[in-house]
Amino acid sequence: MSDIKKKVNIDDKLFLNTYIADTASHLIIKDEGVCANCVEKNCTKFCPAGVYQYKDYKIVVGFEGCLECGACRIACPHDNIDWNYPRGGFGVQFRLA
């Protein structure tokens, strides 16, 4: 018998998570002008949940799908993201299967 490992599909794993979204974002862009002048737009590349998108010449934050990993605050070379955990009772609920 051979040990064949099943490939893990990250989209399938993310689909298992549930989210309780707050009405206020826990991810705040400090200065939109900094983002407009940012060449790299690292936040749009490093976030595994795709929370940050560059649309109409500005960064749009879809905080409701945040995985709370903190990658965005580390990836932003301008320290322009005010990252906090969501208020108690809100945010991602991880499901393992």
C-alpha positions in Angstrom: 0.0 0.0 0.0 1.3 3.4 -0.8 0.8 6.5 1.3 -1.0 8.9 -1.0 -1.8 12.1 0.6 -4.9 14.0 -0.4 -4.1 17.5 -1.7 -5.4 20.3 0.5 -7.4 23.0 -1.3 -7.2 26.2 0.6 -10.5 27.5 -0.8 -12.2 24.4 0.5 -10.8 25.0 3.9 -11.7 28.7 4.0 -15.2 27.8 3.0 -15.7 25.9 6.3 -15.1 29.1 8.3 -18.0 31.2 9.5 -18.0 34.9 10.2 -20.0 37.1 12.5 -19.5 40.6 11.0 -19.6 43.7 13.1 -21.0 46.9 11.8 -17.7 48.7 12.3 -14.4 47.7 10.8 -11.5 46.5 12.9 -9.2 47.3 10.0 -8.6 51.0 9.4 -6.6 52.6 6.7 -4.9 55.5 8.5 -4.3 57.7 5.5 -5.8 56.9 2.1 -3.3 59.2 0.4 -0.4 56.9 1.5 -2.2 54.0 -0.2 -2.8 56.0 -3.3 0.9 56.7 -3.6 2.0 53.1 -2.6 3.5 51.4 -5.6 3.6 47.9 -4.2 0.1 47.6 -2.7 1.4 44.7 -0.5 -1.8 44.5 1.4 -3.6 43.3 -1.7 -1.1 40.5 -2.2 -0.3 39.2 1.3 -3.8 38.9 2.7 -4.9 35.2 2.3 -8.5 36.2 2.5 -8.4 38.9 -0.2 -9.7 41.5 2.2 -7.9 44.4 0.6 -8.6 45.3 -3.0 -7.4 48.3 -5.1 -10.5 49.7 -6.9 -11.1 53.1 -8.3 -7.7 54.4 -7.2 -8.2 53.5 -3.5 -7.9 50.6 -1.2 -11.2 49.0 -0.4 -11.3 46.9 2.9 -13.8 44.0 3.1 -13.2 43.4 6.8 -16.1 41.0 7.1 -14.0 38.2 5.7 -10.9 38.8 7.7 -9.0 35.7 9.0 -7.4 37.8 11.8 -3.9 36.6 10.9 -2.3 40.1 11.0 -0.4 39.7 7.7 -1.6 43.0 6.4 -0.1 45.1 9.2 3.2 43.3 8.7 3.2 43.6 4.9 2.4 47.3 4.8 5.8 49.0 4.4 4.2 52.3 5.5 2.6 51.1 8.7 -0.7 52.5 7.3 -3.1 49.9 8.6 -4.6 50.2 12.1 -5.2 46.5 12.9 -7.2 45.3 15.9 -9.0 42.2 16.8 -12.8 42.5 16.3 -15.0 43.2 19.3 -15.9 40.2 21.4 -18.4 37.9 19.8 -17.5 39.1 16.3 -15.0 37.9 13.7 -14.0 34.6 12.2 -14.9 31.2 13.7 -12.6 28.5 12.4 -14.0 25.1 11.5 -11.7 22.1 11.1 -12.8 19.2 9.0 
